[in-house]
């Protein structure tokens, strides 16, 4: 089954999360995420509910219930053992390292994210780590133009 790692940015909007998880329930793909992604989701879900006027304790309880339900209903989605890879990708935003690490360990074919700032880097690192792009690409001038950790804008 095709595997996709879902970043916090696509799980935070409720309707989008429901749609993505509904596709998974129908066996369209296998979703994966890291514990950090779920921690971020819980934090942002609570903040969203508080901003909408919900008391903090109620918002915290609802956010925790959401995460517990995701863990219960998608028991195999939470990737373990990704931590040793964190910090090895050289992403422009080191806070995104856990996403690629989880995707690599899960064997994900894609990372689903709305983080446009680093999405090209995420895609490149996932592809390179899966062995689909060699360490030293044979593209003429690749390293001279983009360096070993940068990507062409058209990737």
mmCIF file of the C-alpha atoms, coordinates in Angstrom:
data_MODEL
# 
_entry.id   MODEL 
# 
loop_
_atom_site.group_PDB 
_atom_site.id 
_atom_site.type_symbol 
_atom_site.label_atom_id 
_atom_site.label_alt_id 
_atom_site.label_comp_id 
_atom_site.label_asym_id 
_atom_site.label_entity_id 
_atom_site.label_seq_id 
_atom_site.pdbx_PDB_ins_code 
_atom_site.Cartn_x 
_atom_site.Cartn_y 
_atom_site.Cartn_z 
_atom_site.occupancy 
_atom_site.B_iso_or_equiv 
_atom_site.pdbx_formal_charge 
_atom_site.auth_seq_id 
_atom_site.auth_comp_id 
_atom_site.auth_asym_id 
_atom_site.auth_atom_id 
_atom_site.pdbx_PDB_model_num 
ATOM 1   C CA . UNK A 1 1   ? 0.000   0.000  0.000   1.00 0.00 ? 1   UNK A CA 1 
ATOM 2   C CA . UNK A 1 2   ? 1.194   3.499  -0.799  1.00 0.00 ? 2   UNK A CA 1 
ATOM 3   C CA . UNK A 1 3   ? 2.488   5.328  2.292   1.00 0.00 ? 3   UNK A CA 1 
ATOM 4   C CA . UNK A 1 4   ? 2.348   9.085  2.886   1.00 0.00 ? 4   UNK A CA 1 
ATOM 5   C CA . UNK A 1 5   ? 3.737   11.030 5.832   1.00 0.00 ? 5   UNK A CA 1 
ATOM 6   C CA . UNK A 1 6   ? 1.309   13.770 6.865   1.00 0.00 ? 6   UNK A CA 1 
ATOM 7   C CA . UNK A 1 7   ? 2.832   16.967 8.232   1.00 0.00 ? 7   UNK A CA 1 
ATOM 8   C CA . UNK A 1 8   ? 1.107   19.036 10.914  1.00 0.00 ? 8   UNK A CA 1 
ATOM 9   C CA . UNK A 1 9   ? 0.230   21.705 8.353   1.00 0.00 ? 9   UNK A CA 1 
ATOM 10  C CA . UNK A 1 10  ? -2.196  19.354 6.568   1.00 0.00 ? 10  UNK A CA 1 
ATOM 11  C CA . UNK A 1 11  ? -3.631  17.841 9.754   1.00 0.00 ? 11  UNK A CA 1 
ATOM 12  C CA . UNK A 1 12  ? -4.444  21.107 11.493  1.00 0.00 ? 12  UNK A CA 1 
ATOM 13  C CA . UNK A 1 13  ? -7.373  22.228 9.285   1.00 0.00 ? 13  UNK A CA 1 
ATOM 14  C CA . UNK A 1 14  ? -10.231 20.033 10.543  1.00 0.00 ? 14  UNK A CA 1 
ATOM 15  C CA . UNK A 1 15  ? -11.988 19.394 7.230   1.00 0.00 ? 15  UNK A CA 1 
ATOM 16  C CA . UNK A 1 16  ? -8.734  18.628 5.459   1.00 0.00 ? 16  UNK A CA 1 
ATOM 17  C CA . UNK A 1 17  ? -7.669  16.271 8.259   1.00 0.00 ? 17  UNK A CA 1 
ATOM 18  C CA . UNK A 1 18  ? -11.028 14.498 8.119   1.00 0.00 ? 18  UNK A CA 1 
ATOM 19  C CA . UNK A 1 19  ? -10.742 14.125 4.345   1.00 0.00 ? 19  UNK A CA 1 
ATOM 20  C CA . UNK A 1 20  ? -7.178  12.777 4.470   1.00 0.00 ? 20  UNK A CA 1 
ATOM 21  C CA . UNK A 1 21  ? -7.960  10.352 7.279   1.00 0.00 ? 21  UNK A CA 1 
ATOM 22  C CA . UNK A 1 22  ? -11.176 9.238  5.539   1.00 0.00 ? 22  UNK A CA 1 
ATOM 23  C CA . UNK A 1 23  ? -9.127  8.300  2.486   1.00 0.00 ? 23  UNK A CA 1 
ATOM 24  C CA . UNK A 1 24  ? -6.878  6.249  4.750   1.00 0.00 ? 24  UNK A CA 1 
ATOM 25  C CA . UNK A 1 25  ? -9.878  4.476  6.307   1.00 0.00 ? 25  UNK A CA 1 
ATOM 26  C CA . UNK A 1 26  ? -10.953 3.530  2.774   1.00 0.00 ? 26  UNK A CA 1 
ATOM 27  C CA . UNK A 1 27  ? -7.459  2.053  2.225   1.00 0.00 ? 27  UNK A CA 1 
ATOM 28  C CA . UNK A 1 28  ? -6.506  4.624  -0.405  1.00 0.00 ? 28  UNK A CA 1 
ATOM 29  C CA . UNK A 1 29  ? -3.116  4.960  1.303   1.00 0.00 ? 29  UNK A CA 1 
ATOM 30  C CA . UNK A 1 30  ? -1.344  4.390  4.613   1.00 0.00 ? 30  UNK A CA 1 
ATOM 31  C CA . UNK A 1 31  ? -0.848  7.592  6.653   1.00 0.00 ? 31  UNK A CA 1 
ATOM 32  C CA . UNK A 1 32  ? 2.198   8.058  8.866   1.00 0.00 ? 32  UNK A CA 1 
ATOM 33  C CA . UNK A 1 33  ? 3.397   10.736 11.253  1.00 0.00 ? 33  UNK A CA 1 
ATOM 34  C CA . UNK A 1 34  ? 5.892   11.234 14.057  1.00 0.00 ? 34  UNK A CA 1 
ATOM 35  C CA . UNK A 1 35  ? 5.145   11.831 17.718  1.00 0.00 ? 35  UNK A CA 1 
ATOM 36  C CA . UNK A 1 36  ? 6.362   15.397 17.175  1.00 0.00 ? 36  UNK A CA 1 
ATOM 37  C CA . UNK A 1 37  ? 3.765   15.920 14.433  1.00 0.00 ? 37  UNK A CA 1 
ATOM 38  C CA . UNK A 1 38  ? 1.046   14.789 16.841  1.00 0.00 ? 38  UNK A CA 1 
ATOM 39  C CA . UNK A 1 39  ? 2.448   17.005 19.608  1.00 0.00 ? 39  UNK A CA 1 
ATOM 40  C CA . UNK A 1 40  ? 2.412   19.982 17.239  1.00 0.00 ? 40  UNK A CA 1 
ATOM 41  C CA . UNK A 1 41  ? -1.124  19.144 16.137  1.00 0.00 ? 41  UNK A CA 1 
ATOM 42  C CA . UNK A 1 42  ? -2.339  18.948 19.724  1.00 0.00 ? 42  UNK A CA 1 
ATOM 43  C CA . UNK A 1 43  ? -0.749  22.312 20.538  1.00 0.00 ? 43  UNK A CA 1 
ATOM 44  C CA . UNK A 1 44  ? -2.198  24.060 17.463  1.00 0.00 ? 44  UNK A CA 1 
ATOM 45  C CA . UNK A 1 45  ? -5.625  22.434 17.820  1.00 0.00 ? 45  UNK A CA 1 
ATOM 46  C CA . UNK A 1 46  ? -5.850  23.647 21.420  1.00 0.00 ? 46  UNK A CA 1 
ATOM 47  C CA . UNK A 1 47  ? -4.752  27.155 20.415  1.00 0.00 ? 47  UNK A CA 1 
ATOM 48  C CA . UNK A 1 48  ? -7.323  27.210 17.582  1.00 0.00 ? 48  UNK A CA 1 
ATOM 49  C CA . UNK A 1 49  ? -10.142 26.250 19.943  1.00 0.00 ? 49  UNK A CA 1 
ATOM 50  C CA . UNK A 1 50  ? -9.075  28.809 22.559  1.00 0.00 ? 50  UNK A CA 1 
ATOM 51  C CA . UNK A 1 51  ? -8.940  31.500 19.881  1.00 0.00 ? 51  UNK A CA 1 
ATOM 52  C CA . UNK A 1 52  ? -12.519 30.575 18.963  1.00 0.00 ? 52  UNK A CA 1 
ATOM 53  C CA . UNK A 1 53  ? -13.580 31.243 22.552  1.00 0.00 ? 53  UNK A CA 1 
ATOM 54  C CA . UNK A 1 54  ? -13.390 27.823 24.168  1.00 0.00 ? 54  UNK A CA 1 
ATOM 55  C CA . UNK A 1 55  ? -12.061 27.745 27.755  1.00 0.00 ? 55  UNK A CA 1 
ATOM 56  C CA . UNK A 1 56  ? -8.453  26.547 27.938  1.00 0.00 ? 56  UNK A CA 1 
ATOM 57  C CA . UNK A 1 57  ? -9.154  23.389 29.931  1.00 0.00 ? 57  UNK A CA 1 
ATOM 58  C CA . UNK A 1 58  ? -11.944 22.330 27.563  1.00 0.00 ? 58  UNK A CA 1 
ATOM 59  C CA . UNK A 1 59  ? -9.801  23.103 24.513  1.00 0.00 ? 59  UNK A CA 1 
ATOM 60  C CA . UNK A 1 60  ? -6.900  21.102 25.962  1.00 0.00 ? 60  UNK A CA 1 
ATOM 61  C CA . UNK A 1 61  ? -9.214  18.175 26.634  1.00 0.00 ? 61  UNK A CA 1 
ATOM 62  C CA . UNK A 1 62  ? -10.668 18.214 23.120  1.00 0.00 ? 62  UNK A CA 1 
ATOM 63  C CA . UNK A 1 63  ? -7.223  18.460 21.541  1.00 0.00 ? 63  UNK A CA 1 
ATOM 64  C CA . UNK A 1 64  ? -5.979  15.544 23.660  1.00 0.00 ? 64  UNK A CA 1 
ATOM 65  C CA . UNK A 1 65  ? -9.074  13.530 22.695  1.00 0.00 ? 65  UNK A CA 1 
ATOM 66  C CA . UNK A 1 66  ? -8.364  14.172 19.010  1.00 0.00 ? 66  UNK A CA 1 
ATOM 67  C CA . UNK A 1 67  ? -4.797  12.898 19.324  1.00 0.00 ? 67  UNK A CA 1 
ATOM 68  C CA . UNK A 1 68  ? -5.911  9.861  21.340  1.00 0.00 ? 68  UNK A CA 1 
ATOM 69  C CA . UNK A 1 69  ? -8.496  9.033  18.657  1.00 0.00 ? 69  UNK A CA 1 
ATOM 70  C CA . UNK A 1 70  ? -5.903  9.364  15.890  1.00 0.00 ? 70  UNK A CA 1 
ATOM 71  C CA . UNK A 1 71  ? -3.539  7.056  17.779  1.00 0.00 ? 71  UNK A CA 1 
ATOM 72  C CA . UNK A 1 72  ? -6.324  4.553  18.447  1.00 0.00 ? 72  UNK A CA 1 
ATOM 73  C CA . UNK A 1 73  ? -7.851  4.517  14.950  1.00 0.00 ? 73  UNK A CA 1 
ATOM 74  C CA . UNK A 1 74  ? -4.523  4.606  13.088  1.00 0.00 ? 74  UNK A CA 1 
ATOM 75  C CA . UNK A 1 75  ? -2.450  2.508  15.441  1.00 0.00 ? 75  UNK A CA 1 
ATOM 76  C CA . UNK A 1 76  ? 0.261   1.783  12.863  1.00 0.00 ? 76  UNK A CA 1 
ATOM 77  C CA . UNK A 1 77  ? 0.588   5.387  11.661  1.00 0.00 ? 77  UNK A CA 1 
ATOM 78  C CA . UNK A 1 78  ? 2.929   6.691  14.362  1.00 0.00 ? 78  UNK A CA 1 
ATOM 79  C CA . UNK A 1 79  ? 6.496   6.040  13.236  1.00 0.00 ? 79  UNK A CA 1 
ATOM 80  C CA . UNK A 1 80  ? 9.050   5.019  15.834  1.00 0.00 ? 80  UNK A CA 1 
ATOM 81  C CA . UNK A 1 81  ? 12.831  5.018  15.560  1.00 0.00 ? 81  UNK A CA 1 
ATOM 82  C CA . UNK A 1 82  ? 13.139  8.191  13.472  1.00 0.00 ? 82  UNK A CA 1 
ATOM 83  C CA . UNK A 1 83  ? 15.053  10.149 16.128  1.00 0.00 ? 83  UNK A CA 1 
ATOM 84  C CA . UNK A 1 84  ? 18.590  9.072  15.075  1.00 0.00 ? 84  UNK A CA 1 
ATOM 85  C CA . UNK A 1 85  ? 17.977  10.571 11.614  1.00 0.00 ? 85  UNK A CA 1 
ATOM 86  C CA . UNK A 1 86  ? 16.840  13.939 12.941  1.00 0.00 ? 86  UNK A CA 1 
ATOM 87  C CA . UNK A 1 87  ? 19.439  16.588 12.197  1.00 0.00 ? 87  UNK A CA 1 
ATOM 88  C CA . UNK A 1 88  ? 21.054  14.651 9.350   1.00 0.00 ? 88  UNK A CA 1 
ATOM 89  C CA . UNK A 1 89  ? 19.236  16.263 6.435   1.00 0.00 ? 89  UNK A CA 1 
ATOM 90  C CA . UNK A 1 90  ? 20.549  19.829 6.506   1.00 0.00 ? 90  UNK A CA 1 
ATOM 91  C CA . UNK A 1 91  ? 17.110  21.366 5.955   1.00 0.00 ? 91  UNK A CA 1 
ATOM 92  C CA . UNK A 1 92  ? 16.844  25.163 5.994   1.00 0.00 ? 92  UNK A CA 1 
ATOM 93  C CA . UNK A 1 93  ? 14.432  24.848 8.947   1.00 0.00 ? 93  UNK A CA 1 
ATOM 94  C CA . UNK A 1 94  ? 15.788  22.287 11.389  1.00 0.00 ? 94  UNK A CA 1 
ATOM 95  C CA . UNK A 1 95  ? 12.323  22.046 12.967  1.00 0.00 ? 95  UNK A CA 1 
ATOM 96  C CA . UNK A 1 96  ? 11.236  20.075 9.872   1.00 0.00 ? 96  UNK A CA 1 
ATOM 97  C CA . UNK A 1 97  ? 13.874  17.362 10.241  1.00 0.00 ? 97  UNK A CA 1 
ATOM 98  C CA . UNK A 1 98  ? 11.515  15.031 12.138  1.00 0.00 ? 98  UNK A CA 1 
ATOM 99  C CA . UNK A 1 99  ? 9.119   15.010 9.171   1.00 0.00 ? 99  UNK A CA 1 
ATOM 100 C CA . UNK A 1 100 ? 11.714  13.671 6.734   1.00 0.00 ? 100 UNK A CA 1 
ATOM 101 C CA . UNK A 1 101 ? 13.098  11.292 9.366   1.00 0.00 ? 101 UNK A CA 1 
ATOM 102 C CA . UNK A 1 102 ? 9.654   9.801  9.960   1.00 0.00 ? 102 UNK A CA 1 
ATOM 103 C CA . UNK A 1 103 ? 9.017   9.544  6.217   1.00 0.00 ? 103 UNK A CA 1 
ATOM 104 C CA . UNK A 1 104 ? 12.317  7.750  5.614   1.00 0.00 ? 104 UNK A CA 1 
ATOM 105 C CA . UNK A 1 105 ? 11.725  5.247  8.421   1.00 0.00 ? 105 UNK A CA 1 
ATOM 106 C CA . UNK A 1 106 ? 8.121   4.693  7.263   1.00 0.00 ? 106 UNK A CA 1 
ATOM 107 C CA . UNK A 1 107 ? 9.189   4.155  3.669   1.00 0.00 ? 107 UNK A CA 1 
ATOM 108 C CA . UNK A 1 108 ? 6.812   6.921  2.594   1.00 0.00 ? 108 UNK A CA 1 
ATOM 109 C CA . UNK A 1 109 ? 6.468   7.723  -1.067  1.00 0.00 ? 109 UNK A CA 1 
ATOM 110 C CA . UNK A 1 110 ? 5.506   11.325 -0.329  1.00 0.00 ? 110 UNK A CA 1 
ATOM 111 C CA . UNK A 1 111 ? 5.373   13.912 2.398   1.00 0.00 ? 111 UNK A CA 1 
ATOM 112 C CA . UNK A 1 112 ? 2.068   15.772 2.388   1.00 0.00 ? 112 UNK A CA 1 
ATOM 113 C CA . UNK A 1 113 ? 2.673   19.318 3.605   1.00 0.00 ? 113 UNK A CA 1 
ATOM 114 C CA . UNK A 1 114 ? 1.602   22.891 3.069   1.00 0.00 ? 114 UNK A CA 1 
ATOM 115 C CA . UNK A 1 115 ? 4.975   24.146 4.241   1.00 0.00 ? 115 UNK A CA 1 
ATOM 116 C CA . UNK A 1 116 ? 6.059   25.750 0.986   1.00 0.00 ? 116 UNK A CA 1 
ATOM 117 C CA . UNK A 1 117 ? 9.199   27.203 2.556   1.00 0.00 ? 117 UNK A CA 1 
ATOM 118 C CA . UNK A 1 118 ? 10.912  23.835 2.831   1.00 0.00 ? 118 UNK A CA 1 
ATOM 119 C CA . UNK A 1 119 ? 8.713   21.470 0.821   1.00 0.00 ? 119 UNK A CA 1 
ATOM 120 C CA . UNK A 1 120 ? 11.229  21.161 -2.031  1.00 0.00 ? 120 UNK A CA 1 
ATOM 121 C CA . UNK A 1 121 ? 13.968  20.329 0.435   1.00 0.00 ? 121 UNK A CA 1 
ATOM 122 C CA . UNK A 1 122 ? 11.698  17.787 2.137   1.00 0.00 ? 122 UNK A CA 1 
ATOM 123 C CA . UNK A 1 123 ? 10.917  16.107 -1.166  1.00 0.00 ? 123 UNK A CA 1 
ATOM 124 C CA . UNK A 1 124 ? 14.541  16.046 -2.231  1.00 0.00 ? 124 UNK A CA 1 
ATOM 125 C CA . UNK A 1 125 ? 15.787  14.589 1.031   1.00 0.00 ? 125 UNK A CA 1 
ATOM 126 C CA . UNK A 1 126 ? 13.075  11.936 1.099   1.00 0.00 ? 126 UNK A CA 1 
ATOM 127 C CA . UNK A 1 127 ? 13.874  10.939 -2.475  1.00 0.00 ? 127 UNK A CA 1 
ATOM 128 C CA . UNK A 1 128 ? 17.633  10.965 -1.907  1.00 0.00 ? 128 UNK A CA 1 
ATOM 129 C CA . UNK A 1 129 ? 17.365  8.927  1.301   1.00 0.00 ? 129 UNK A CA 1 
ATOM 130 C CA . UNK A 1 130 ? 15.230  6.337  -0.457  1.00 0.00 ? 130 UNK A CA 1 
ATOM 131 C CA . UNK A 1 131 ? 18.047  5.908  -2.969  1.00 0.00 ? 131 UNK A CA 1 
ATOM 132 C CA . UNK A 1 132 ? 16.235  7.419  -5.917  1.00 0.00 ? 132 UNK A CA 1 
ATOM 133 C CA . UNK A 1 133 ? 18.732  10.267 -6.304  1.00 0.00 ? 133 UNK A CA 1 
ATOM 134 C CA . UNK A 1 134 ? 22.397  9.380  -5.848  1.00 0.00 ? 134 UNK A CA 1 
ATOM 135 C CA . UNK A 1 135 ? 24.576  11.182 -3.324  1.00 0.00 ? 135 UNK A CA 1 
ATOM 136 C CA . UNK A 1 136 ? 26.559  12.664 -6.206  1.00 0.00 ? 136 UNK A CA 1 
ATOM 137 C CA . UNK A 1 137 ? 24.070  13.375 -8.964  1.00 0.00 ? 137 UNK A CA 1 
ATOM 138 C CA . UNK A 1 138 ? 25.389  13.061 -12.493 1.00 0.00 ? 138 UNK A CA 1 
ATOM 139 C CA . UNK A 1 139 ? 23.559  16.180 -13.531 1.00 0.00 ? 139 UNK A CA 1 
ATOM 140 C CA . UNK A 1 140 ? 26.212  18.477 -15.054 1.00 0.00 ? 140 UNK A CA 1 
ATOM 141 C CA . UNK A 1 141 ? 27.050  21.327 -12.714 1.00 0.00 ? 141 UNK A CA 1 
ATOM 142 C CA . UNK A 1 142 ? 24.597  20.229 -10.008 1.00 0.00 ? 142 UNK A CA 1 
ATOM 143 C CA . UNK A 1 143 ? 26.941  20.782 -7.066  1.00 0.00 ? 143 UNK A CA 1 
ATOM 144 C CA . UNK A 1 144 ? 28.443  23.944 -8.528  1.00 0.00 ? 144 UNK A CA 1 
ATOM 145 C CA . UNK A 1 145 ? 25.009  25.483 -9.080  1.00 0.00 ? 145 UNK A CA 1 
ATOM 146 C CA . UNK A 1 146 ? 23.151  24.281 -6.026  1.00 0.00 ? 146 UNK A CA 1 
ATOM 147 C CA . UNK A 1 147 ? 25.661  22.984 -3.507  1.00 0.00 ? 147 UNK A CA 1 
ATOM 148 C CA . UNK A 1 148 ? 25.298  19.644 -1.802  1.00 0.00 ? 148 UNK A CA 1 
ATOM 149 C CA . UNK A 1 149 ? 22.341  20.694 0.359   1.00 0.00 ? 149 UNK A CA 1 
ATOM 150 C CA . UNK A 1 150 ? 20.427  23.064 -1.962  1.00 0.00 ? 150 UNK A CA 1 
ATOM 151 C CA . UNK A 1 151 ? 17.818  22.295 -4.553  1.00 0.00 ? 151 UNK A CA 1 
ATOM 152 C CA . UNK A 1 152 ? 16.948  23.746 -7.890  1.00 0.00 ? 152 UNK A CA 1 
ATOM 153 C CA . UNK A 1 153 ? 13.720  25.703 -7.711  1.00 0.00 ? 153 UNK A CA 1 
ATOM 154 C CA . UNK A 1 154 ? 12.251  23.435 -10.369 1.00 0.00 ? 154 UNK A CA 1 
ATOM 155 C CA . UNK A 1 155 ? 12.760  20.159 -8.460  1.00 0.00 ? 155 UNK A CA 1 
# 
